[in-house]
């Protein structure tokens, strides 16, 4: 069987167009650090995408559940009940 294109020809395996990473305007350092790993995604084999997304999910969940700046919001108390 004859190949229509050479294996190294640009049309043989088109590269996906990756969106530009939005890391510059992220105010939370934990979120910025977690999402910075997405910059490596275009260079990774597809088999390594799922572990990266799993780790990203875990890091974002940890950032969501963390106490921002280690301080409680004004008006809240330690027990979580009404004042």
mmCIF file of the C-alpha atoms, coordinates in Angstrom:
data_MODEL
# 
_entry.id   MODEL 
# 
loop_
_atom_site.group_PDB 
_atom_site.id 
_atom_site.type_symbol 
_atom_site.label_atom_id 
_atom_site.label_alt_id 
_atom_site.label_comp_id 
_atom_site.label_asym_id 
_atom_site.label_entity_id 
_atom_site.label_seq_id 
_atom_site.pdbx_PDB_ins_code 
_atom_site.Cartn_x 
_atom_site.Cartn_y 
_atom_site.Cartn_z 
_atom_site.occupancy 
_atom_site.B_iso_or_equiv 
_atom_site.pdbx_formal_charge 
_atom_site.auth_seq_id 
_atom_site.auth_comp_id 
_atom_site.auth_asym_id 
_atom_site.auth_atom_id 
_atom_site.pdbx_PDB_model_num 
ATOM 1  C CA . UNK A 1 1  ? 0.000   0.000  0.000  1.00 0.00 ? 1  UNK A CA 1 
ATOM 2  C CA . UNK A 1 2  ? 1.337   3.428  -0.938 1.00 0.00 ? 2  UNK A CA 1 
ATOM 3  C CA . UNK A 1 3  ? 1.305   6.294  1.561  1.00 0.00 ? 3  UNK A CA 1 
ATOM 4  C CA . UNK A 1 4  ? -0.351  9.471  0.339  1.00 0.00 ? 4  UNK A CA 1 
ATOM 5  C CA . UNK A 1 5  ? 1.960   11.655 2.406  1.00 0.00 ? 5  UNK A CA 1 
ATOM 6  C CA . UNK A 1 6  ? 5.411   11.119 3.822  1.00 0.00 ? 6  UNK A CA 1 
ATOM 7  C CA . UNK A 1 7  ? 5.476   10.480 7.621  1.00 0.00 ? 7  UNK A CA 1 
ATOM 8  C CA . UNK A 1 8  ? 7.452   13.673 8.269  1.00 0.00 ? 8  UNK A CA 1 
ATOM 9  C CA . UNK A 1 9  ? 5.264   15.837 6.055  1.00 0.00 ? 9  UNK A CA 1 
ATOM 10 C CA . UNK A 1 10 ? 3.380   18.545 8.050  1.00 0.00 ? 10 UNK A CA 1 
ATOM 11 C CA . UNK A 1 11 ? 0.004   17.285 6.825  1.00 0.00 ? 11 UNK A CA 1 
ATOM 12 C CA . UNK A 1 12 ? 0.709   13.716 7.961  1.00 0.00 ? 12 UNK A CA 1 
ATOM 13 C CA . UNK A 1 13 ? -0.102  14.566 11.589 1.00 0.00 ? 13 UNK A CA 1 
ATOM 14 C CA . UNK A 1 14 ? -1.504  18.046 12.080 1.00 0.00 ? 14 UNK A CA 1 
ATOM 15 C CA . UNK A 1 15 ? -0.696  19.700 15.375 1.00 0.00 ? 15 UNK A CA 1 
ATOM 16 C CA . UNK A 1 16 ? -3.650  20.838 17.490 1.00 0.00 ? 16 UNK A CA 1 
ATOM 17 C CA . UNK A 1 17 ? -4.044  24.519 18.160 1.00 0.00 ? 17 UNK A CA 1 
ATOM 18 C CA . UNK A 1 18 ? -3.683  25.032 21.906 1.00 0.00 ? 18 UNK A CA 1 
ATOM 19 C CA . UNK A 1 19 ? -5.363  28.013 23.577 1.00 0.00 ? 19 UNK A CA 1 
ATOM 20 C CA . UNK A 1 20 ? -3.124  30.592 25.153 1.00 0.00 ? 20 UNK A CA 1 
ATOM 21 C CA . UNK A 1 21 ? -2.644  29.943 28.867 1.00 0.00 ? 21 UNK A CA 1 
ATOM 22 C CA . UNK A 1 22 ? -4.344  32.450 31.155 1.00 0.00 ? 22 UNK A CA 1 
ATOM 23 C CA . UNK A 1 23 ? -1.866  32.491 34.015 1.00 0.00 ? 23 UNK A CA 1 
ATOM 24 C CA . UNK A 1 24 ? -0.940  36.129 34.091 1.00 0.00 ? 24 UNK A CA 1 
ATOM 25 C CA . UNK A 1 25 ? -4.171  37.423 35.570 1.00 0.00 ? 25 UNK A CA 1 
ATOM 26 C CA . UNK A 1 26 ? -4.722  34.773 38.264 1.00 0.00 ? 26 UNK A CA 1 
ATOM 27 C CA . UNK A 1 27 ? -4.631  36.455 41.668 1.00 0.00 ? 27 UNK A CA 1 
ATOM 28 C CA . UNK A 1 28 ? -4.450  33.358 43.859 1.00 0.00 ? 28 UNK A CA 1 
ATOM 29 C CA . UNK A 1 29 ? -0.894  31.964 44.017 1.00 0.00 ? 29 UNK A CA 1 
ATOM 30 C CA . UNK A 1 30 ? -2.082  28.381 44.647 1.00 0.00 ? 30 UNK A CA 1 
ATOM 31 C CA . UNK A 1 31 ? -4.316  28.463 41.574 1.00 0.00 ? 31 UNK A CA 1 
ATOM 32 C CA . UNK A 1 32 ? -1.616  30.131 39.463 1.00 0.00 ? 32 UNK A CA 1 
ATOM 33 C CA . UNK A 1 33 ? 0.900   27.462 40.472 1.00 0.00 ? 33 UNK A CA 1 
ATOM 34 C CA . UNK A 1 34 ? -1.540  24.624 39.744 1.00 0.00 ? 34 UNK A CA 1 
ATOM 35 C CA . UNK A 1 35 ? -2.594  25.936 36.350 1.00 0.00 ? 35 UNK A CA 1 
ATOM 36 C CA . UNK A 1 36 ? 0.990   26.716 35.305 1.00 0.00 ? 36 UNK A CA 1 
ATOM 37 C CA . UNK A 1 37 ? 1.415   22.986 34.645 1.00 0.00 ? 37 UNK A CA 1 
ATOM 38 C CA . UNK A 1 38 ? -1.035  23.331 31.756 1.00 0.00 ? 38 UNK A CA 1 
ATOM 39 C CA . UNK A 1 39 ? 1.739   25.057 29.809 1.00 0.00 ? 39 UNK A CA 1 
ATOM 40 C CA . UNK A 1 40 ? 3.477   21.657 29.554 1.00 0.00 ? 40 UNK A CA 1 
ATOM 41 C CA . UNK A 1 41 ? 0.400   19.945 28.110 1.00 0.00 ? 41 UNK A CA 1 
ATOM 42 C CA . UNK A 1 42 ? 1.053   20.545 24.374 1.00 0.00 ? 42 UNK A CA 1 
ATOM 43 C CA . UNK A 1 43 ? 4.437   18.828 24.624 1.00 0.00 ? 43 UNK A CA 1 
ATOM 44 C CA . UNK A 1 44 ? 3.233   15.774 26.537 1.00 0.00 ? 44 UNK A CA 1 
ATOM 45 C CA . UNK A 1 45 ? 2.105   12.528 24.954 1.00 0.00 ? 45 UNK A CA 1 
ATOM 46 C CA . UNK A 1 46 ? -1.656  12.008 25.138 1.00 0.00 ? 46 UNK A CA 1 
ATOM 47 C CA . UNK A 1 47 ? -1.146  9.170  27.629 1.00 0.00 ? 47 UNK A CA 1 
ATOM 48 C CA . UNK A 1 48 ? 0.240   11.695 30.138 1.00 0.00 ? 48 UNK A CA 1 
ATOM 49 C CA . UNK A 1 49 ? -2.680  14.149 29.863 1.00 0.00 ? 49 UNK A CA 1 
ATOM 50 C CA . UNK A 1 50 ? -4.982  12.315 32.279 1.00 0.00 ? 50 UNK A CA 1 
ATOM 51 C CA . UNK A 1 51 ? -2.464  12.212 35.169 1.00 0.00 ? 51 UNK A CA 1 
ATOM 52 C CA . UNK A 1 52 ? -1.780  15.921 34.653 1.00 0.00 ? 52 UNK A CA 1 
ATOM 53 C CA . UNK A 1 53 ? -5.505  16.741 34.737 1.00 0.00 ? 53 UNK A CA 1 
ATOM 54 C CA . UNK A 1 54 ? -5.973  14.542 37.826 1.00 0.00 ? 54 UNK A CA 1 
ATOM 55 C CA . UNK A 1 55 ? -3.164  16.357 39.641 1.00 0.00 ? 55 UNK A CA 1 
ATOM 56 C CA . UNK A 1 56 ? -4.563  19.722 38.505 1.00 0.00 ? 56 UNK A CA 1 
ATOM 57 C CA . UNK A 1 57 ? -7.987  18.776 39.861 1.00 0.00 ? 57 UNK A CA 1 
ATOM 58 C CA . UNK A 1 58 ? -6.504  17.764 43.221 1.00 0.00 ? 58 UNK A CA 1 
ATOM 59 C CA . UNK A 1 59 ? -4.434  20.960 43.481 1.00 0.00 ? 59 UNK A CA 1 
ATOM 60 C CA . UNK A 1 60 ? -7.392  23.193 42.594 1.00 0.00 ? 60 UNK A CA 1 
ATOM 61 C CA . UNK A 1 61 ? -9.585  21.385 45.110 1.00 0.00 ? 61 UNK A CA 1 
ATOM 62 C CA . UNK A 1 62 ? -6.923  21.899 47.791 1.00 0.00 ? 62 UNK A CA 1 
ATOM 63 C CA . UNK A 1 63 ? -6.746  25.602 46.882 1.00 0.00 ? 63 UNK A CA 1 
ATOM 64 C CA . UNK A 1 64 ? -10.532 25.871 47.044 1.00 0.00 ? 64 UNK A CA 1 
ATOM 65 C CA . UNK A 1 65 ? -10.637 24.243 50.475 1.00 0.00 ? 65 UNK A CA 1 
ATOM 66 C CA . UNK A 1 66 ? -7.715  26.211 51.924 1.00 0.00 ? 66 UNK A CA 1 
ATOM 67 C CA . UNK A 1 67 ? -8.149  29.179 54.218 1.00 0.00 ? 67 UNK A CA 1 
ATOM 68 C CA . UNK A 1 68 ? -7.106  32.209 52.133 1.00 0.00 ? 68 UNK A CA 1 
ATOM 69 C CA . UNK A 1 69 ? -4.165  33.988 53.734 1.00 0.00 ? 69 UNK A CA 1 
ATOM 70 C CA . UNK A 1 70 ? -4.761  31.977 56.917 1.00 0.00 ? 70 UNK A CA 1 
ATOM 71 C CA . UNK A 1 71 ? -7.395  34.378 58.252 1.00 0.00 ? 71 UNK A CA 1 
ATOM 72 C CA . UNK A 1 72 ? -11.099 33.934 58.880 1.00 0.00 ? 72 UNK A CA 1 
ATOM 73 C CA . UNK A 1 73 ? -13.539 36.282 57.150 1.00 0.00 ? 73 UNK A CA 1 
ATOM 74 C CA . UNK A 1 74 ? -14.720 39.219 59.255 1.00 0.00 ? 74 UNK A CA 1 
ATOM 75 C CA . UNK A 1 75 ? -17.705 38.407 61.379 1.00 0.00 ? 75 UNK A CA 1 
ATOM 76 C CA . UNK A 1 76 ? -17.188 34.660 61.488 1.00 0.00 ? 76 UNK A CA 1 
ATOM 77 C CA . UNK A 1 77 ? -16.423 32.709 64.610 1.00 0.00 ? 77 UNK A CA 1 
ATOM 78 C CA . UNK A 1 78 ? -14.387 29.572 65.233 1.00 0.00 ? 78 UNK A CA 1 
ATOM 79 C CA . UNK A 1 79 ? -17.385 27.245 65.739 1.00 0.00 ? 79 UNK A CA 1 
ATOM 80 C CA . UNK A 1 80 ? -19.006 28.182 62.438 1.00 0.00 ? 80 UNK A CA 1 
ATOM 81 C CA . UNK A 1 81 ? -22.299 29.079 64.126 1.00 0.00 ? 81 UNK A CA 1 
ATOM 82 C CA . UNK A 1 82 ? -24.104 32.369 64.230 1.00 0.00 ? 82 UNK A CA 1 
ATOM 83 C CA . UNK A 1 83 ? -22.713 35.077 66.503 1.00 0.00 ? 83 UNK A CA 1 
# 
